[in-house]
Amino acid sequence: MAFGIGMMFTMVFGLIMVVMIVIMVVILLRAARGISTWNKNNHSPCLTVSAVVVSRRTEVSHHCHTNAGDAGGGHHTTSSTWYYVTFQFVSGDRMEFPVDGSEYGMLVEGDEGELTFQGTRYLGFERKRP
């Protein structure tokens, strides 16, 4: 069975449209999930509870980019770091929160104090003074 140029164009165009639709659906689902989490956090009570820092971790992502128009094949690398801290409550329950780098640097495993949070949103940690 021979395919004409018109048939090939139609198939390629259809494939491109399917890929674009899948990408748009993924983008919309991620946006909806982010808005849902934001809304849930906003409607959650702001709580302050006794907690202990039980662990800290980082997640580093590296990206290599080519320089457009560089005949020498040059590139540059960027990296992003996300910081997380896990707190344990008196009940034994644990929650992990994303925190900024300066907050991450001030918290040490074993620190005891008062954790303030709203849903999954970290608001602060006040260390107990000995």
Phi, psi and omega in degrees: 000123183266137177259135176274168179299322179298320179294318178296317179300316181297318180294315180295316179300316179297319179296317178298318180296319179297315179298316180297320180294318178299315179299316179296319179297317179298315179299314181295320178295319178295319178296317180297320179295318178296317179294321179297316179296317179301314181294317179298317178298317181296330180267359177276151178289150175276117185246144172236119184224158175289136182206163178234138174286119182253338176197160178223146176210160176236157175229121183247134178239129179251140178228132177252126182242137174274146178276117181297133177082001180273109183293338181279001180074029181292157178208165174223157183241137173237156176221153178231142179236131175247142184244138180225144177229135177255129179248145175245133180269169180303327181288348183099348177293151179234147174222139176254136180234141169285137179228164177279166186300322181291323178292319179302318181292336181271345183261137181233142176305134181099346177300135177245145179174203182251119179264131175246127180210163179224105185066241177257012183261118177286130179247336178162166178218123179255109182292140175290139176272131180291000000 
